[in-house]
Amino acid sequence: MAMLIFIFCGSGWLEIVLKTGVLRRLKRAVLSIFPISALFLIWDAYAIAQGHWFFDRTQMLGIYGPFSIPLEEYLFFLFVPLAAILTIEGVTTVKPHWRKGEFGE
């Protein structure tokens, strides 16, 4: 959970300071994050059920969601992609000419 807090603090400030607008366009962010996160959560559920994957219980909160996946894993697949989007938006806010070259006007 500490790593998730670190990730959130490391990129969350970009929304406030640089006004990236990612959270104002929440639907767009969810549509970007959900499909791939769902795929990885299905993969996690399968790996857990088969005994290929496990989580260190001493480093978890002990809260489990569907398919015996810990809360931290669900949050990981939310926070990490959101941090990536915030970082990309932060960079292109500071360097708008990079956005023009990559995405057009």
C-alpha positions, 0 to 999 in steps of 0.5 A, spaced: 500 500 500 505 504 501 508 503 494 501 505 491 501 511 496 508 513 493 505 512 486 499 517 487 503 522 490 508 522 485 503 523 479 497 526 483 500 533 484 500 534 476 493 534 476 493 540 481 499 544 479 499 543 472 492 542 471 492 537 466 485 535 466 485 528 466 480 527 472 476 532 469 475 527 463 474 521 468 470 518 463 476 518 458 481 515 463 476 510 465 475 508 458 483 508 457 484 504 463 479 499 464 479 494 458 487 493 459 486 492 467 480 488 466 484 483 462 490 483 467 485 482 473 483 476 469 490 473 468 491 474 476 485 471 478 487 465 473 494 465 476 492 465 483 487 459 482 492 455 479 497 456 484 502 460 480 501 467 483 500 469 490 501 475 495 505 476 501 500 476 506 504 480 511 505 486 506 497 486 505 491 489 508 487 483 508 482 486 504 480 481 498 475 483 492 472 478 487 476 472 485 481 472 491 484 478 489 487 483 494 485 490 494 492 492 493 492 489 486 485 492 484 488 499 486 495 497 482 491 496 476 488 503 477 493 507 480 499 505 475 495 507 469 492 513 471 499 515 474 502 514 466 496 518 463 498 524 468 505 524 467 504 524 459 499 529 460 504 533 465 509 533 460 505 535 454 502 541 458 509 543 459 512 542 452 506 543 448 510 542 442 511 535 443 504 534 443 503 537 436 508 533 433 505 527 436 498 528 435 497 533 430 494 540 432 
